[in-house]
Amino acid sequence: MNPAETHEVTELIARLRDERGVAICVIEHDMHVVAGCSDRVIALDHGVKVAEGEFDHVANDPAVVEAYLGRDPEALAES
């Protein structure tokens, strides 16, 4: 999707959740989309749950950061 479509879909998901009071399962890697439409997030690393909770908590979880961004080269050198 292009950025405009991504924005529209994110707003639609959030509106459906808020107006209809339904649970919606979204599988997405775009963190802006996840942040924009999620009450609760589950992060997986190779199919194994590494974190669960509100977006900010999960996005800053060290296991999630490592799984999605890799380890800090300085931390690798120290281990």
N, C-alpha and C positions, 0 to 999 in steps of 0.2 A: 504494500500500500504506500501511496505517497503521503507526505506529512498532513495534507488537508484531510485525506480519507482517514488516516489514523486518528486525527483529532475528532472527526465526526463519529467514528465508531466508539471511541472512548466516551464521548458525551452520551451517546445512545445507550451504552451499557450502564453507565451510572444513572441515567434517567430511568431506565427500566427497573433497576434495582430499587431506586428511591420511590418511584411512583407506584409500582406494582408490588413492592415488598417481596420480591422473589430472590432466591439465591441463584447466582450465575457462576458457573465454573469457566474461567478463562485461562487458557494455557498460552503464555506469551513471554517473549524474551525482551521486548521493548519496555524498559523500566519506566518510561514516561506513561505508557498505557497502564501498566500495573499500578503505579502510584495514583493515577487518575480515576480508577474505577474499583479499587479493592478496599474492602474492610479488613480482610485477613489474607495473608500471603503464606504460601508454602513454597520453600525453595528446595529443589532437588539437585543432587550431584550424582550423575550416572544412575538415576532412578532411586537413590536413597535420600530420604528427607534429612536435610541438614539444619533447617530452621523453620519456625512457624510463628506467626504473630502479626502485629501491625506492620505496615510497609517500612517505616523508618527503622524499626527494630531489626527486621529481617535484612534490609538493605545494608545495614551496618554490622551485621554479624560477621565475625572473623572467618568462619567456615564458608559463608556465602561469598565474601570478598575473595577468598582464596580460590574457591571453585570457579568463579566467573571471571576473575581478573588475574589469577595466578598469584604466586607468592612474591613478596618483596625480595629483590635480589640480595639486599643486605641481610635479610633474615635467612635466606638460603645459605649464605656464606658463613653465618654464625652457627648453623646447625651441623 
